[in-house]
Amino acid sequence: MNIRMVLLASAAAFAASTPVLAADAIVAAEPEPVEYVRVCDAYGTGYFYIPGTETCLKIEGYIRFQVNVGDRPGNSVTRPNDSDWDAVTRGQVQFTAKSDTEYGPLTGVIVMQFNADNATDQDAILDSAYLDVAGFRAGLFYSWWDDGLSGETDDIGSIVTLHNSLRYQYESGTFYAGISVDELEDGFYQSGEGPNNVGVAFGVGGTAGAFSYQVTGGWDFDNEDGAIRAMGTVEIGPGTLGLAAVYSSGPNSYYSAAEWAVAAEYAIKATDKLKITPGVQYYGDYGVDGDDFGDGDAWKVGLTVDYQIVDNFYAKASVQYLDPDDGDDSTSGYFRLQRSF
């Protein structure tokens, strides 16, 4: 037997005596624990838990494109425009945080608004920022005087409705009542006065079946004048009838358009997507002459059309005609596209 045969025989004997072993199993690494975003349905749709907390957050807003037309179109973004039309774009985002406390839900709201008249004329503003708990609200927010009828014809609110304020409001299912202390630094001022003003306002409102109502008042301490307003709506036929009246003892930060005014509109729901709202308003002692109201009256008529293109996307068109006794008549309006999210 040669050496070759010896080696082969030895290898065969070793293979026969060695047990067959299975291949080593592949063990996957354990995944890192991940905390996925959880839906929070305690406060309505759109809320989710901030990871690692029990605070619920909602993010919403809109994108708006608007073309203003008229004798002096201007816009809410920049100064009045010399041409008879002006296009503007706005983006707004709102963050609402809520969490449960022993006093009820603690709410915090931040609203940021970004406006652009063109590529170089732009601004970013804090539109609202406030905290709310147990009926108390403190921060920068809109007053009850910002409310109005659903169309665009009525002119029954303050020229500036966003204030740093402290407010308490009681609410039940169909009724609310509240009082606020407002810093009025950018409203109406009499001759010789400066932006260091304070006011007290109240709001009462609610619903009763197809009828809704609101009564709002305010006293401007610096100007020593106040205003009161009442509004109501009721569903009649294919639409909703809205009526409003306002009286002001003198020009002040809560109302300074006229000594008194009445407004009416009828919002017709033509289809599920189309709403047509004609409106009219009459002013007594219209405008401001020095520190008092003017002597002439004025009237205004207009039409607003709302159309929902698809969910969260709608178009609005409005045209208004104003005819004062002591001034030139004017026509103005706008066309708007808005996508909400």
C-alpha positions in Angstrom: 0.0 0.0 0.0 1.5 3.3 -1.0 1.3 6.6 0.8 -1.5 7.8 -1.5 -3.8 5.0 -0.5 -3.0 5.4 3.1 -4.0 9.1 3.1 -7.3 8.3 1.2 -8.2 5.6 3.7 -7.5 7.8 6.7 -9.7 10.6 5.3 -12.6 8.2 4.6 -12.3 6.8 8.1 -12.3 10.4 9.6 -15.4 11.4 7.6 -17.3 8.3 8.6 -16.6 8.9 12.3 -17.4 12.7 12.3 -21.1 13.7 12.9 -22.8 16.0 10.4 -23.4 19.4 11.9 -26.2 21.8 10.8 -25.2 25.3 9.5 -25.1 28.0 12.1 -28.5 29.9 12.3 -28.6 33.6 11.3 -29.9 35.7 14.2 -31.3 39.1 13.2 -30.5 42.0 15.5 -33.4 43.2 17.6 -35.0 46.4 16.2 -34.7 49.6 18.1 -37.9 50.4 19.9 -39.8 53.1 18.0 -42.6 55.3 19.4 -45.0 55.9 16.5 -47.3 58.9 16.4 -50.6 58.1 18.1 -53.9 59.7 17.1 -55.5 61.8 19.8 -59.3 61.8 19.5 -60.1 63.5 22.8 -60.4 67.0 21.3 -61.8 66.2 17.8 -60.2 65.3 14.5 -56.7 66.2 13.4 -55.0 65.9 16.8 -52.0 63.6 17.6 -49.9 63.0 20.6 -46.5 64.7 20.7 -44.2 61.7 21.0 -43.1 61.1 24.6 -45.9 63.3 26.1 -49.6 63.4 26.8 -50.0 66.7 24.9 -52.1 66.6 21.8 -51.2 68.8 18.8 -53.1 69.9 15.7 -51.6 71.6 12.7 -53.8 73.3 10.2 -53.9 76.4 7.9 -54.6 77.6 4.4 -53.0 79.0 1.3 -54.8 81.9 -0.3 -54.5 83.7 -3.7 -56.5 86.9 -4.1 -56.9 89.6 -6.7 -58.4 92.9 -5.3 -60.1 95.2 -7.7 -61.8 98.6 -7.5 -61.1 102.4 -7.3 -58.5 101.9 -4.5 -58.1 98.2 -4.1 -55.2 98.1 -1.7 -55.0 95.0 0.5 -54.4 93.8 4.0 -50.7 93.1 3.2 -49.4 96.5 2.1 -50.4 100.1 1.5 -53.1 101.0 -0.9 -52.3 100.5 -4.6 -52.5 103.2 -7.2 -53.8 100.8 -9.9 -57.3 99.4 -10.2 -56.2 95.8 -9.3 -53.7 94.1 -7.0 -52.8 90.4 -6.6 -51.7 89.1 -3.2 -50.8 85.7 -1.7 -51.1 84.5 1.9 -50.0 81.4 3.7 -51.2 80.8 7.3 -50.4 78.0 9.7 -51.9 77.3 13.1 -50.6 75.1 15.9 -53.1 74.1 18.6 -51.8 72.2 21.7 -54.1 70.7 24.3 -53.6 68.6 27.4 -55.8 67.6 30.4 -55.4 69.3 33.7 -57.3 69.4 37.0 -58.8 72.7 35.8 -59.9 71.2 32.4 -58.1 71.3 29.0 -55.1 73.6 28.8 -54.9 75.1 25.3 -52.2 77.0 23.6 -52.5 78.4 20.1 -50.0 80.0 17.8 -51.0 81.4 14.4 -48.3 82.5 11.9 -49.3 84.4 8.8 -47.1 85.1 5.7 -48.2 87.7 3.2 -46.7 88.6 -0.2 -47.8 91.5 -2.4 -44.8 90.7 -4.7 -41.4 89.0 -4.6 -39.9 91.8 -2.5 -42.8 93.2 -0.6 -43.5 90.5 2.0 -44.1 90.2 5.7 -44.4 87.5 8.4 -46.6 88.3 11.3 -47.8 86.7 14.5 -51.6 86.6 13.9 -52.5 85.1 17.2 -50.8 83.6 20.3 -52.7 82.8 23.4 -53.3 80.3 26.3 -56.7 79.2 27.5 -57.7 77.3 30.6 -60.9 77.1 32.6 -62.6 79.8 30.6 -59.7 82.3 31.0 -57.7 83.4 27.9 -54.6 85.6 27.8 -52.5 86.7 24.9 -52.9 88.1 21.4 -56.3 87.1 19.9 -59.3 88.5 18.0 -62.1 90.1 20.0 -65.8 89.6 19.6 -65.8 92.7 17.5 -64.1 90.7 14.7 -67.3 88.7 14.2 -69.8 89.7 11.5 -72.4 88.4 9.1 -71.4 85.7 6.6 -71.1 87.9 3.5 -68.7 90.8 2.8 -71.1 93.8 2.7 -71.5 94.4 6.4 -69.2 96.9 8.1 -70.1 96.5 11.7 -66.8 95.7 13.4 -63.7 97.5 14.7 -61.0 98.7 12.3 -58.5 96.7 14.4 -59.8 93.6 16.2 -56.6 91.9 17.2 -55.5 92.9 20.7 -53.4 91.8 23.6 -56.2 90.9 26.0 -57.2 89.1 29.1 -60.7 87.5 28.9 -63.0 85.2 30.8 -65.8 83.4 28.9 -68.4 81.1 30.2 -69.7 78.5 27.8 -72.5 75.9 27.8 -73.8 73.9 24.8 -75.9 76.7 23.3 -74.9 79.9 25.3 -71.8 81.9 26.1 -71.0 85.1 28.0 -67.7 86.8 28.6 -65.8 90.0 29.4 -62.3 91.1 28.3 -59.8 93.8 29.1 -58.2 94.9 25.8 -55.0 96.9 25.1 -56.1 99.3 22.4 -52.8 100.5 21.0 -53.7 100.7 17.3 -57.3 101.8 17.1 -58.9 105.2 16.9 -57.3 108.2 18.7 -58.6 111.6 19.2 -56.5 114.7 18.5 -53.5 114.8 20.9 -53.9 111.2 22.1 -51.3 108.5 21.7 -51.2 104.7 21.5 -51.6 104.0 25.2 -55.2 103.0 25.6 -57.3 100.3 27.3 -60.8 99.1 26.8 -63.3 96.7 28.3 -65.6 94.6 26.1 -68.3 92.0 26.6 -69.9 89.4 24.4 -73.1 87.4 24.9 -74.4 84.9 22.3 -75.8 81.5 21.5 -78.2 79.5 19.5 -81.8 78.4 19.8 -82.8 76.0 17.1 -82.4 77.7 13.7 -81.8 81.1 15.3 -78.4 82.4 16.5 -77.7 85.7 18.2 -74.8 87.8 19.5 -74.7 91.1 21.5 -71.3 92.8 21.8 -70.3 96.0 23.6 -67.1 97.9 24.4 -66.0 101.0 26.3 -62.8 102.9 25.2 -61.5 104.6 28.3 -59.0 106.9 26.5 -61.6 108.2 24.1 -64.4 108.0 26.7 -66.8 106.6 24.2 -68.3 103.2 23.6 -70.3 101.1 21.2 -72.8 98.3 21.3 -73.9 95.9 18.5 -76.5 93.2 18.1 -76.6 90.5 15.4 -78.9 87.6 14.6 -79.4 85.0 11.9 -82.3 82.6 11.2 -82.8 79.9 8.6 -85.6 80.9 6.3 -86.4 79.0 3.1 -83.4 78.1 1.0 -81.0 80.3 3.0 -80.2 82.2 6.1 -81.4 85.8 6.9 -78.9 87.9 8.8 -79.6 91.2 10.6 -77.3 93.5 12.5 -77.4 97.0 14.1 -74.6 99.0 15.8 -74.5 102.3 17.8 -71.5 104.3 18.9 -71.5 107.2 21.3 -68.5 108.7 19.5 -65.6 107.5 17.4 -63.6 105.0 19.4 -61.5 101.9 18.9 -64.5 99.5 19.0 -66.5 101.3 16.3 -65.7 104.4 14.3 -67.3 103.9 10.9 -70.5 105.8 11.8 -72.6 106.9 14.7 -75.1 104.1 13.9 -75.6 101.5 11.1 -78.0 98.7 10.2 -77.1 95.8 7.9 -79.0 92.9 6.3 -78.1 89.9 4.1 -79.7 86.7 2.8 -77.2 83.8 2.3 -78.8 81.6 -0.3 -77.6 78.0 -0.4 -78.2 77.4 -4.1 -76.6 74.0 -4.1 -74.4 71.9 -1.7 -71.4 73.8 -3.1 -72.7 77.2 -4.1 -73.8 80.0 -1.8 -74.9 83.4 -3.0 -75.2 86.3 -0.5 -76.6 89.7 -1.4 -76.3 92.3 1.4 -77.1 95.9 2.2 -76.0 98.4 4.9 -77.1 102.0 5.8 -74.9 104.3 7.9 -76.1 107.3 9.9 -73.6 110.2 10.4 -71.0 108.3 8.3 -67.3 108.8 8.7 -65.2 110.8 11.1 -64.8 114.6 11.0 -62.1 115.6 13.5 -63.0 114.0 16.8 -66.6 113.4 15.9 -68.7 111.7 13.3 -69.6 113.3 10.0 -73.0 114.9 9.2 -73.9 112.9 6.1 -75.2 109.4 5.7 -74.1 106.6 3.4 -75.4 103.3 2.0 -73.7 100.2 0.7 -74.9 97.2 -1.4 -72.9 94.1 -2.4 -72.9 90.5 -3.5 -70.7 87.6 -2.4 -70.5 84.3 -4.1 -68.9 81.2 -2.5 -68.2 78.0 -4.4 -66.6 74.8 -3.0 -64.6 73.3 -5.9 -63.6 70.2 -4.0 -63.2 69.4 -0.3 -60.9 72.0 1.4 -60.7 74.1 -1.8 -63.0 76.9 -2.6 -63.4 80.1 -4.6 -65.0 83.3 -3.4 -65.9 86.5 -5.4 -67.2 89.7 -3.9 -68.3 93.1 -5.2 -69.3 96.1 -3.1 -70.7 99.6 -4.0 -70.5 102.4 -1.4 -72.3 105.8 -1.8 -71.7 108.4 0.9 -73.4 111.8 1.0 -70.2 113.7 1.7 -67.8 111.8 -0.6 -67.3 110.0 -3.8 -69.0 106.7 -4.5 -66.7 103.7 -5.0 -66.8 100.1 -6.2 -64.5 97.5 -4.9 -64.2 93.7 -4.8 -62.0 90.7 -5.0 -61.6 87.2 -6.4 -60.1 84.5 -4.1 -58.9 80.9 -4.3 -58.2 79.2 -1.0 -57.0 75.7 -0.1 -57.4 74.7 3.6 -55.7 71.9 5.4 
